[in-house]
Amino acid sequence: MTRPARHFHTLDKDLGRFTDAESAQFHLFRPVLRLGAAVLLTVALIFLVLGLTGQQPGLAVAGAGLVVAGWLGLSIGANDVANSLGPAVGAGAVALVPGLALVALAEVAGAVLAGHAVADRLAQGIVDNAVLTAGGGQVVMLAALIAAAGWITLATGANLPVSTSHSIVGAIAGAGLAAAGIQAVAWDGIAVMALAWVVTPLASAVLAGALLALLRLKVAEADDRMAAARRWLPPMIGATIGLFVAFVATRLPGLAPGAVQILLPGIGAGLATAWVMRRRLDQIRSEIANDSPGMKRLLGQPLLLAAVMMAFAHGAGDAGNVAGPLMVILAPGAQGGAPGALLPLALGGVSIALGAVLFGRRLVGMVGEGITRLNPVRALCITLSTAAIALVAAGLGLPVSTTHVAVGGVFGVGFVREMLDRRKSVQAALLPAEERRRRQLIRRSHVVTITAAWMVTVPITTLLGALCCLALLWLTGV
């Protein structure tokens, strides 16, 4: 009697680990949550006093905006650092403290060098620029920051994994709607962002699945794994780093535009990475003699490089959630490419980096120790695909959720792995009906969670943004 094919058990286990990591994030996020509640209460009291005394609100708006934006940055960094750095720490590629420092630097670099497009989109692409350059523009963006921070605080307290990107988009739209009416909101621009929220997890699934198929068929299952690793890993990782460096080169200030200026750094970095990777593999071969190396050991350095890329992409995308509103609050009407945008981007990147360093250490250690860590091969595929898709989105100025993109990658590697196993007729023991049902519910719950977060967050933050804006307009008398 032929036993039934496995029921996506690897996908279910990976999604379960992802859920465990999210649960740990919520638990370890409590200090940031309390800080956020205190920040919001302080800002509310400041404006209540202003409203009662009739004082000039301009300086208070700027100060309150900096405080709320800083807390948002801390929360972003505290929540998103572990999934990228944890596998590299677990593989022994880097120690925890140096890894956190490296990721923090990459977050700041991503924010400063590649965060302009997302910041511009949020600062000028949702609400009519004429509204923002008027006296109420600062109030609109402060209301959006308060609404997004409030929703994230409430949702985190209720263990709901919501996206900062979704929250700030909805909050800006709601604040602009309250300040200037429905015609002041660029609904077509919001539709483009919403489409990106649907497309990016799917793109990550496809890319992560393709990477997994390549690594498994060409390396992990090769008769001579060491020889296969020397043949495939150096060019694969070298090409990845080369493309990443070429992307960064397009963002460097003062670099003359042109194919040569972009391609030369990318080609040089790619060749250097491939050479270093080959040297590392030769060292591993000399240490293990005739034994077959484990994939964890082979992928240590690539996991570290992927973590740095992921941090850069995260800074490029999520720092804009902080910097976009700050650009209007600190300098109404400033263009995203102007020098005045550098300060908000730097503040956003630094606050995210601080959140990662101050609050992410325990969670990275937990993931790195294997409690919630994915298999190194699957972790590399998911991290690389998430970083690539997030970088493309950031380059296009589209604020997307890196968590949702990563979940798409988890689904992609899970489905491809099961497909490859079915082709080889790899079968598992018959599971009890209750266990099969439980695993199906794991997959379904993640799809429902992502869909609900996408559908609920924007309407709620739109309403909160409108209410906050009306309250601030009344209190400040603008």
C-alpha positions as CSV (number, residue, x, y, z in Angstrom):
1,M,0.0,0.0,0.0
2,T,1.4,3.4,-1.0
3,R,1.5,5.9,1.7
4,P,0.2,9.4,0.9
5,A,2.5,12.2,0.0
6,R,3.6,14.5,2.8
7,H,1.3,17.3,3.7
8,F,3.6,20.3,3.4
9,H,5.1,19.5,6.8
10,T,8.3,21.5,6.2
11,L,6.3,24.6,5.2
12,D,4.1,24.1,8.3
13,K,7.2,23.8,10.6
14,D,8.8,26.9,9.0
15,L,5.6,28.9,9.4
16,G,5.4,27.6,13.0
17,R,8.9,28.9,13.7
18,F,8.0,32.2,12.1
19,T,5.0,32.4,14.4
20,D,7.2,31.6,17.4
21,A,9.6,34.4,16.4
22,E,6.7,36.8,16.1
23,S,5.4,35.8,19.5
24,A,8.8,36.3,21.0
25,Q,9.0,39.7,19.4
26,F,5.7,40.7,21.0
27,H,7.0,39.5,24.4
28,L,10.3,41.3,24.1
29,F,8.7,44.4,22.6
30,R,6.9,45.2,25.9
31,P,9.5,47.8,27.0
32,V,9.1,49.6,23.7
33,L,5.4,49.3,24.0
34,R,5.4,51.0,27.4
35,L,7.7,53.7,26.0
36,G,5.3,54.3,23.1
37,A,2.3,54.7,25.4
38,A,4.3,57.2,27.5
39,V,5.4,59.1,24.4
40,L,1.8,59.4,23.1
41,L,0.5,60.5,26.5
42,T,3.2,63.2,26.8
43,V,2.4,64.5,23.3
44,A,-1.3,64.6,24.1
45,L,-0.7,66.6,27.3
46,I,1.6,69.1,25.5
47,F,-1.1,69.9,23.0
48,L,-3.8,70.0,25.6
49,V,-1.8,72.6,27.4
50,L,-1.2,74.5,24.2
51,G,-4.9,74.5,23.4
52,L,-5.8,75.8,26.8
53,T,-3.1,78.5,26.9
54,G,-3.2,79.6,23.3
55,Q,0.5,79.5,22.9
56,Q,2.3,79.3,19.5
57,P,2.4,75.6,18.4
58,G,5.1,75.7,15.8
59,L,8.0,74.6,18.0
60,A,5.9,72.1,19.8
61,V,4.8,70.5,16.5
62,A,8.4,70.0,15.5
63,G,9.4,68.7,18.9
64,A,6.4,66.3,19.1
65,G,7.1,65.1,15.6
66,L,10.7,64.2,16.4
67,V,9.7,62.4,19.6
68,V,6.9,60.3,18.0
69,A,9.1,59.6,14.9
70,G,11.9,58.5,17.1
71,W,9.7,56.0,18.9
72,L,8.5,54.6,15.6
73,G,12.0,54.1,14.5
74,L,12.9,52.3,17.7
75,S,9.9,50.0,17.3
76,I,10.7,49.2,13.7
77,G,14.3,48.3,14.6
78,A,13.3,46.2,17.7
79,N,10.8,44.2,15.7
80,D,12.6,43.4,12.4
81,V,16.3,42.6,13.2
82,A,16.1,39.0,14.3
83,N,14.9,37.2,11.2
84,S,17.8,38.5,9.1
85,L,20.6,38.3,11.6
86,G,19.6,35.2,13.6
87,P,20.5,32.6,11.0
88,A,24.0,34.1,10.5
89,V,24.6,34.1,14.3
90,G,23.3,30.5,14.5
91,A,25.7,29.4,11.7
92,G,28.7,30.9,13.5
93,A,29.4,33.4,10.8
94,V,29.5,36.3,13.3
95,A,29.1,36.9,17.0
96,L,26.0,38.5,18.3
97,V,27.4,42.0,19.3
98,P,29.5,42.5,16.1
99,G,26.5,41.3,14.1
100,L,24.2,43.8,15.7
101,A,26.7,46.6,15.1
102,L,27.1,45.6,11.4
103,V,23.4,45.4,10.9
104,A,22.9,48.8,12.6
105,L,25.4,50.4,10.3
106,A,23.8,48.8,7.3
107,E,20.4,50.2,8.4
108,V,21.7,53.7,8.6
109,A,23.5,53.4,5.3
110,G,20.3,52.1,3.6
111,A,18.3,55.0,5.1
112,V,20.8,57.7,4.0
113,L,21.7,56.3,0.6
114,A,18.5,54.7,-0.6
115,G,15.7,56.0,1.6
116,H,14.9,59.1,-0.5
117,A,12.4,57.5,-2.8
118,V,10.1,56.1,-0.1
119,A,10.4,59.2,1.9
120,D,9.5,61.4,-1.1
121,R,6.5,59.2,-1.8
122,L,5.1,59.5,1.7
123,A,6.0,63.2,1.9
124,Q,4.5,64.3,-1.4
125,G,2.8,61.4,-3.1
126,I,-0.3,60.9,-0.8
127,V,-1.5,64.4,0.0
128,D,-1.6,67.3,-2.4
129,N,1.6,69.3,-2.0
130,A,-0.3,72.5,-1.9
131,V,-1.9,71.3,1.3
132,L,1.4,70.4,2.8
133,T,3.2,73.6,2.0
134,A,0.4,75.5,3.7
135,G,0.3,76.1,7.4
136,G,-1.5,72.9,8.1
137,G,1.0,70.6,6.5
138,Q,3.0,70.1,9.6
139,V,-0.1,69.3,11.6
140,V,-1.2,66.8,8.9
141,M,2.1,64.8,9.2
142,L,2.2,65.0,13.0
143,A,-1.3,63.7,13.1
144,A,-0.2,60.8,10.8
145,L,2.7,60.0,13.0
146,I,0.6,60.0,16.1
147,A,-2.1,57.9,14.5
148,A,0.4,55.3,13.2
149,A,2.2,55.1,16.5
150,G,-1.1,54.8,18.4
151,W,-2.3,52.0,16.2
152,I,1.0,50.1,16.3
153,T,1.0,50.5,20.1
154,L,-2.5,49.1,20.4
155,A,-2.0,46.3,17.9
156,T,1.2,45.2,19.5
157,G,-0.5,45.1,22.9
158,A,-3.1,42.8,21.4
159,N,-0.4,40.6,19.7
160,L,-1.5,41.7,16.2
161,P,1.4,41.8,13.7
162,V,0.7,45.0,11.8
163,S,2.9,46.8,9.3
164,T,4.4,50.2,9.9
165,S,4.3,50.9,6.2
166,H,0.6,50.2,5.9
167,S,-0.1,52.2,9.1
168,I,1.7,55.4,8.0
169,V,0.2,55.3,4.5
170,G,-3.3,55.1,5.9
171,A,-2.6,57.7,8.6
172,I,-1.3,60.3,6.1
173,A,-4.3,59.7,3.9
174,G,-6.7,60.1,6.8
175,A,-5.0,63.3,8.1
176,G,-5.0,64.8,4.6
177,L,-8.6,63.9,4.1
178,A,-9.6,65.7,7.4
179,A,-7.4,68.7,6.6
180,A,-8.4,69.4,3.0
181,G,-11.1,67.0,1.8
182,I,-11.2,64.0,-0.4
183,Q,-9.8,65.8,-3.5
184,A,-6.5,66.4,-1.6
185,V,-5.7,62.7,-1.4
186,A,-3.9,60.9,-4.3
187,W,-6.0,57.8,-4.3
188,D,-4.4,56.5,-7.5
189,G,-1.0,56.6,-5.7
190,I,-2.4,54.7,-2.7
191,A,-3.8,52.1,-5.1
192,V,-0.3,51.6,-6.6
193,M,1.1,51.1,-3.1
194,A,-1.7,48.6,-2.3
195,L,-0.9,46.7,-5.4
196,A,2.7,46.5,-4.3
197,W,1.6,45.0,-1.0
198,V,0.0,42.2,-2.9
199,V,2.7,41.7,-5.6
200,T,5.8,41.8,-3.4
201,P,5.0,38.7,-1.2
202,L,4.2,36.8,-4.4
203,A,7.5,37.9,-6.1
204,S,9.4,37.0,-2.9
205,A,7.8,33.5,-3.0
206,V,8.9,33.0,-6.6
207,L,12.4,34.2,-6.1
208,A,13.0,32.3,-2.8
209,G,11.6,29.1,-4.4
210,A,13.9,29.5,-7.4
211,L,16.9,30.0,-5.1
212,L,16.0,26.9,-3.1
213,A,15.7,24.8,-6.2
214,L,19.1,25.9,-7.3
215,L,20.8,25.3,-4.0
216,R,19.1,22.0,-3.4
217,L,19.5,20.4,-6.8
218,K,23.0,21.7,-7.6
219,V,24.6,21.7,-4.2
220,A,22.8,20.0,-1.3
221,E,21.9,16.8,-3.2
222,A,25.1,16.6,-5.3
223,D,27.1,13.5,-5.2
224,D,30.2,15.5,-4.3
225,R,28.8,18.4,-2.2
226,M,32.1,20.1,-1.8
227,A,32.9,20.2,-5.5
228,A,29.4,21.4,-6.2
229,A,29.6,24.1,-3.6
230,R,32.9,25.4,-5.2
231,R,31.3,25.4,-8.6
232,W,28.0,27.1,-7.7
233,L,28.3,29.1,-4.5
234,P,31.1,31.6,-5.5
235,P,29.4,32.8,-8.7
236,M,25.9,32.8,-7.1
237,I,27.0,34.9,-4.1
238,G,29.4,37.0,-6.2
239,A,26.6,37.9,-8.6
240,T,24.3,38.7,-5.7
241,I,26.8,41.1,-4.1
242,G,27.7,42.6,-7.4
243,L,24.1,43.5,-8.2
244,F,23.8,44.9,-4.7
245,V,26.9,47.1,-4.9
246,A,25.7,48.3,-8.4
247,F,22.4,49.3,-6.8
248,V,24.2,51.1,-4.0
249,A,26.4,52.9,-6.6
250,T,23.4,54.4,-8.2
251,R,22.6,56.1,-4.9
252,L,26.0,57.4,-4.0
253,P,26.1,61.3,-4.0
254,G,28.5,62.9,-6.4
255,L,28.9,59.9,-8.6
256,A,28.5,60.7,-12.3
257,P,25.6,58.8,-13.8
258,G,26.5,56.2,-16.4
259,A,26.8,52.5,-17.0
260,V,30.5,52.4,-16.4
261,Q,30.3,54.1,-13.0
262,I,27.6,51.6,-12.0
263,L,28.9,48.4,-13.5
264,L,32.6,48.7,-12.6
265,P,31.9,48.7,-8.8
266,G,29.4,45.9,-9.1
267,I,31.7,43.8,-11.2
268,G,34.6,44.4,-8.9
269,A,32.7,43.6,-5.8
270,G,31.2,40.5,-7.4
271,L,34.6,39.1,-8.5
272,A,36.1,39.9,-5.1
273,T,33.2,38.2,-3.3
274,A,33.5,35.1,-5.5
275,W,37.2,34.9,-4.8
276,V,36.8,35.2,-1.0
277,M,34.0,32.6,-1.1
278,R,36.1,30.2,-3.0
279,R,39.0,30.6,-0.6
280,R,36.6,30.0,2.3
281,L,35.4,26.8,0.7
282,D,38.9,25.6,0.1
283,Q,39.6,26.2,3.8
284,I,36.6,24.2,4.7
285,R,37.7,21.4,2.4
286,S,41.1,21.2,4.0
287,E,39.6,21.0,7.5
288,I,37.1,18.2,6.8
289,A,39.4,16.0,4.7
290,N,37.1,13.6,2.8
291,D,33.9,14.2,4.8
292,S,30.9,15.9,3.3
293,P,30.4,19.4,4.7
294,G,27.1,20.4,6.2
295,M,25.1,23.2,4.5
296,K,25.2,25.2,7.7
297,R,29.0,25.5,7.5
298,L,29.0,26.2,3.8
299,L,26.5,29.0,4.0
300,G,27.9,30.8,7.1
301,Q,29.4,33.7,5.1
302,P,26.6,34.0,2.6
303,L,24.1,34.2,5.5
304,L,26.1,37.1,7.0
305,L,26.2,38.9,3.6
306,A,22.5,38.3,3.2
307,A,21.8,39.8,6.7
308,V,23.7,42.9,5.8
309,M,21.8,43.2,2.5
310,M,18.5,42.7,4.3
311,A,19.4,45.4,6.9
312,F,20.3,47.9,4.1
313,A,17.1,47.1,2.3
314,H,15.1,47.5,5.5
315,G,16.7,50.8,6.2
316,A,16.0,52.0,2.7
317,G,12.4,51.1,2.9
318,D,11.3,51.5,6.5
319,A,13.3,54.6,7.4
320,G,11.1,56.5,4.9
321,N,8.1,55.7,7.1
322,V,9.8,58.0,9.7
323,A,11.6,60.4,7.4
324,G,8.7,61.2,5.0
325,P,6.5,62.9,7.6
326,L,9.5,64.5,9.3
327,M,10.5,66.1,6.0
328,V,7.3,68.0,6.0
329,I,7.3,68.7,9.8
330,L,10.9,70.1,9.8
331,A,10.9,71.8,6.4
332,P,7.5,72.1,4.7
333,G,7.7,71.9,1.0
334,A,11.3,70.6,0.8
335,Q,12.0,68.2,-2.0
336,G,13.1,64.6,-1.2
337,G,16.4,65.0,-3.1
338,A,17.2,68.3,-1.4
339,P,20.0,68.4,1.3
340,G,17.3,69.1,3.8
341,A,16.0,65.5,3.4
342,L,19.3,64.1,4.7
343,L,18.6,64.9,8.3
344,P,15.2,63.2,8.5
345,L,16.6,60.1,6.7
346,A,19.6,60.0,9.1
347,L,17.3,60.4,12.1
348,G,15.1,57.6,10.8
349,G,18.0,55.3,10.1
350,V,19.7,56.0,13.5
351,S,16.5,55.4,15.4
352,I,15.9,52.0,13.6
353,A,19.5,51.0,14.3
354,L,19.1,51.9,18.0
355,G,16.0,49.8,18.2
356,A,17.9,46.9,16.7
357,V,20.8,47.2,19.1
358,L,18.9,48.1,22.3
359,F,15.9,45.7,22.0
360,G,16.9,43.1,19.4
361,R,19.7,41.4,21.2
362,R,17.7,38.8,23.1
363,L,15.6,38.0,20.1
364,V,18.5,37.5,17.8
365,G,20.1,35.3,20.4
366,M,16.9,33.2,20.6
367,V,16.7,32.8,16.9
368,G,20.4,32.1,16.5
369,E,20.3,29.4,19.2
370,G,17.8,27.5,17.0
371,I,14.6,27.9,19.1
372,T,12.8,29.6,16.2
373,R,15.6,29.4,13.5
374,L,14.9,28.2,10.0
375,N,17.1,25.7,8.2
376,P,20.2,27.6,6.9
377,V,19.4,26.8,3.2
378,R,15.9,28.0,3.5
379,A,16.9,31.0,5.7
380,L,19.4,32.1,3.1
381,C,16.8,31.8,0.3
382,I,14.2,33.8,2.3
383,T,16.6,36.5,3.4
384,L,18.0,37.0,-0.1
385,S,14.6,37.1,-1.7
386,T,13.2,39.5,0.9
387,A,16.2,41.8,0.6
388,A,16.0,41.9,-3.2
389,I,12.3,42.5,-3.4
390,A,12.5,45.2,-0.6
391,L,15.3,46.9,-2.4
392,V,13.4,47.0,-5.7
393,A,10.4,48.4,-3.8
394,A,12.5,51.0,-2.1
395,G,14.1,52.0,-5.4
396,L,10.6,52.5,-6.8
397,G,9.5,54.5,-3.8
398,L,7.0,51.9,-2.6
399,P,6.6,51.4,1.1
400,V,6.1,47.7,1.7
401,S,6.1,45.4,4.7
402,T,9.3,43.4,5.0
403,T,7.6,40.9,7.3
404,H,4.9,40.2,4.7
405,V,7.6,39.9,2.0
406,A,9.5,37.4,4.2
407,V,6.3,35.3,4.8
408,G,5.9,35.2,1.0
409,G,9.4,33.8,0.9
410,V,8.6,31.2,3.5
411,F,5.7,30.0,1.4
412,G,7.8,29.9,-1.7
413,V,10.5,27.7,-0.3
414,G,8.0,25.5,1.4
415,F,6.0,24.8,-1.8
416,V,9.2,24.2,-3.9
417,R,10.7,21.9,-1.3
418,E,7.5,19.8,-1.2
419,M,7.4,19.8,-5.0
420,L,10.9,18.5,-5.2
421,D,10.2,15.8,-2.6
422,R,7.2,14.6,-4.6
423,R,9.3,14.4,-7.7
424,K,11.7,12.1,-5.9
425,S,8.8,10.1,-4.3
426,V,9.9,11.1,-0.9
427,Q,7.1,10.2,1.4
428,A,6.4,10.6,5.1
429,A,4.6,8.4,7.6
430,L,0.8,8.8,7.7
431,L,-0.1,11.5,10.1
432,P,-3.2,11.5,12.3
433,A,-6.1,13.4,10.9
434,E,-5.9,15.9,13.8
435,E,-2.2,16.7,13.0
436,R,-2.9,17.1,9.3
437,R,-5.8,19.5,10.2
438,R,-3.6,21.4,12.6
439,R,-0.9,22.0,10.0
440,Q,-3.4,23.1,7.4
441,L,-4.7,25.6,9.9
442,I,-1.2,27.0,10.4
443,R,-0.9,27.8,6.7
444,R,-4.4,29.2,6.5
445,S,-3.9,31.3,9.6
446,H,-0.9,33.0,8.0
447,V,-2.7,33.8,4.8
448,V,-5.7,35.2,6.8
449,T,-3.4,37.2,9.1
450,I,-1.5,38.9,6.2
451,T,-4.8,39.6,4.4
452,A,-6.5,40.9,7.5
453,A,-3.5,43.1,8.3
454,W,-3.6,44.6,4.8
455,M,-7.3,45.1,4.8
456,V,-7.8,46.4,8.4
457,T,-4.8,48.5,9.1
458,V,-5.3,51.1,6.3
459,P,-9.0,51.9,7.1
460,I,-8.3,52.0,10.9
461,T,-5.2,54.3,10.6
462,T,-7.1,56.4,8.0
463,L,-9.8,57.0,10.6
464,L,-7.3,57.6,13.4
465,G,-5.3,60.0,11.2
466,A,-8.4,62.0,10.5
467,L,-9.4,62.2,14.1
468,C,-5.9,63.1,15.2
469,C,-5.7,65.8,12.6
470,L,-9.0,67.4,13.5
471,A,-8.0,67.4,17.2
472,L,-4.6,69.0,16.4
473,L,-6.2,71.6,14.1
474,W,-8.6,72.5,16.9
475,L,-5.9,72.6,19.6
476,T,-3.3,74.6,17.5
477,G,-5.8,76.9,15.9
478,V,-4.2,76.4,12.5
